């Protein structure tokens, strides 16, 4: 029974990490996607390199790069902060792909019509393109939620005291690895399930009846994991 | 010591680790392929309990982190008399994990094949199993190549997690070297570069294969 409290504390840290990572990834990811779709060639090239870097290198290696890199450059970030930055930037690279796909799925006529009505390019993006694109992005974004949630467990490796690490402490005390890890697995499972349900609800709630949009290439599987 | 001489000094050990990483990935993806195919078929065509089991398996492995799965295999199972070395535990964990994802890709591919194909095969006198083996799967395997390529690259990247349970792959070698010379950042920079090169090479090769085996005019979506 005394193990419930640490597990709860770990779950809260895991959720904090997840929310922070998704928020950072969302904020940067949308800008990257806009840059890729509307930016000039050099901007597109730089964003492509950024994406390639963060998508090709394993999350664990990124965690170590940020953790040890910060002390190398004399910053000495805490394990928590370096995990937030490393995995947050990583998520932004994945999210930018999601949003790029969504933005490109919006009919070009929408932009033209908005411009014809006298809107500035920026206004058109903010008021016409993004509201539609974000609705479209919810299903693949829900995949990103699951993988970010699961990847927070890797922060264990740089010493963040999240769910798996709290579990480790309990095992040292109780010698019940199977019981503890199965419980932790169930916690992750419930969080994944609940989050996906919530996002599906959001998708339904935000849908405009009679105006169903579709992602252009139906490659939602591309965003799995 | 400059970065270049450091690279020269540590490269044999890192190369050794890279080879283990590649082998681990290869075996895990193959194990995942076999189990994943059975899971996909079970989920699509299985009856009652078989179908339920396949769905349960897929949902469990996709809904929980790989790290926890590895810990269950490596630290949890010995209690029940199943004790395996870390590299085998890593292989099992990665393979079982990848199976769940591959199953979903296979299922998607099989489902995207026109129902008429199955009907035609049955009308020609094939048994259902024959039709699945000879008609559906050969087509599904072509369709699945792009998403399967993604899965291969994911498995390669996630094989790095195996270091946490002590499998002697690339990450573990890097940590080992860094613990000796205290140049953590530089060593992991080199490791990052190695992954970058392998992933880029691999996706390039996979794209070539994808184009090679494409049958013009038969792009089922």
Interface residues (C-beta under 8 A of the other chain):
Chain A: X52 X53 X56 X57 X58 X59 X60 X61 X62 X64 X65 X68 X69 X71 X72 X146 X150 X151 X153 X154 X156 X157 X164 X171 X177 X178 X181 X182 X184 X185 X188 X189 X192 X193 X218 X219 X221 X222 X224 X225
Chain B: X59 X60 X62 X63 X64 X65 X66 X67 X68 X69 X71 X72 X75 X76 X77 X79 X80 X101 X104 X105 X108 X146 X147 X150 X151 X154 X157 X158 X160 X161 X163 X164 X171 X178 X184 X185 X188 X189 X191 X192 X195 X196 X199 X200 X221
